[in-house]
Amino acid sequence: SIPNTLMAAKTTTTASMQINLNSSDPLPSVNAFDASNADSYNKKGSVTVFDRQGNAHDMSVYFVKTGDNNWQVYTQDSSDPNSIAKTATTLEFNANGTLVDGAMANNIATGAINGAD
């Protein structure tokens, strides 16, 4: 038989995405990151996350090239324009394009998910 009770909502604690960052990309023409200005970042992706009430949110992930083999990553809950993570996560790659050991430990800082409280 199939249970007819509701499952408890569960907040997303981990997510993954695959994205290719082009090492030959130029630095953005706008120095200060601004999610509303595509000239301030190189690439944007998204991943679906869930708040503690079980509501889905698209988490935008922005990649900003800051130098040779170095990138910063910012996140934003698309339902809350003020939710950009206050601190960027830094990614560092070696000459072969592999993440340098310990570089960010695969954890990206995020702001709070709208509706999570």
C-alpha positions in Angstrom: 0.0 0.0 0.0 1.0 3.6 -0.6 1.2 5.8 2.5 -1.2 8.8 2.4 0.7 10.9 4.9 2.7 14.0 3.9 6.5 13.7 3.9 8.3 16.3 6.0 9.9 19.1 3.9 13.7 18.9 3.8 16.0 21.9 3.2 18.7 21.4 0.5 22.1 21.0 2.1 24.1 19.9 -0.9 23.8 20.3 -4.6 26.0 19.8 -7.6 26.5 21.2 -11.0 28.9 20.8 -13.9 30.1 23.8 -15.8 32.9 24.5 -18.2 35.0 27.6 -17.5 37.0 28.8 -20.5 40.5 29.7 -19.4 40.9 32.1 -22.4 37.8 34.2 -21.3 38.8 37.8 -20.8 38.2 39.5 -17.4 34.8 41.0 -17.1 34.6 44.6 -18.4 32.9 45.7 -15.2 35.1 45.3 -12.1 32.5 45.1 -9.3 30.3 42.0 -9.5 26.6 42.9 -10.0 24.1 40.0 -10.8 22.0 42.4 -12.8 24.9 43.3 -15.1 26.1 40.5 -17.4 29.3 42.5 -18.1 30.4 41.9 -14.5 30.6 38.1 -14.8 31.7 35.5 -17.3 29.2 32.7 -16.9 25.9 32.0 -15.1 24.3 28.6 -14.2 21.6 27.6 -11.8 20.6 24.7 -9.6 17.2 24.0 -7.9 17.2 24.0 -4.1 14.5 23.6 -1.5 13.8 25.7 1.6 12.7 24.2 4.9 9.0 24.5 3.9 9.7 22.4 0.8 9.4 25.3 -1.7 11.7 25.1 -4.8 14.0 28.0 -5.6 16.4 28.5 -8.5 19.8 29.3 -7.0 21.8 31.3 -9.6 25.5 30.7 -9.6 27.8 33.4 -11.2 31.4 32.8 -12.2 33.8 35.8 -12.4 37.3 35.4 -13.9 39.7 37.3 -11.7 43.0 36.2 -13.3 44.8 33.3 -14.9 43.3 30.1 -13.5 41.4 32.1 -10.8 37.6 32.6 -10.6 35.2 33.8 -8.0 31.8 32.3 -7.5 28.7 34.2 -6.3 25.2 32.7 -5.6 21.8 34.3 -5.5 18.3 32.9 -4.7 16.4 34.0 -7.8 13.3 34.7 -5.6 15.2 37.3 -3.5 17.4 39.8 -5.3 19.1 40.7 -2.0 20.3 37.2 -1.3 23.7 37.3 -3.0 26.3 35.7 -0.8 28.3 38.4 0.9 31.6 36.6 0.3 32.6 35.1 -3.0 34.1 31.6 -3.1 37.5 31.4 -4.9 38.3 28.7 -7.4 41.9 28.1 -8.3 43.0 25.8 -11.2 46.4 24.5 -12.1 47.9 24.7 -15.6 46.1 21.4 -16.5 42.7 22.9 -15.7 42.2 20.8 -12.5 41.1 22.4 -9.2 44.1 23.0 -7.0 44.0 20.7 -3.9 42.0 22.4 -1.1 40.7 25.1 -3.5 37.3 25.7 -1.9 36.9 22.1 -0.9 34.0 22.0 -3.3 31.9 24.2 -1.0 30.3 27.4 -2.4 29.1 30.0 0.1 25.4 30.9 -0.4 23.1 33.5 1.1 20.0 32.4 2.9 17.2 30.8 0.8 14.1 33.0 0.7 11.4 31.4 2.9 13.9 29.3 4.8 13.2 31.0 8.2 
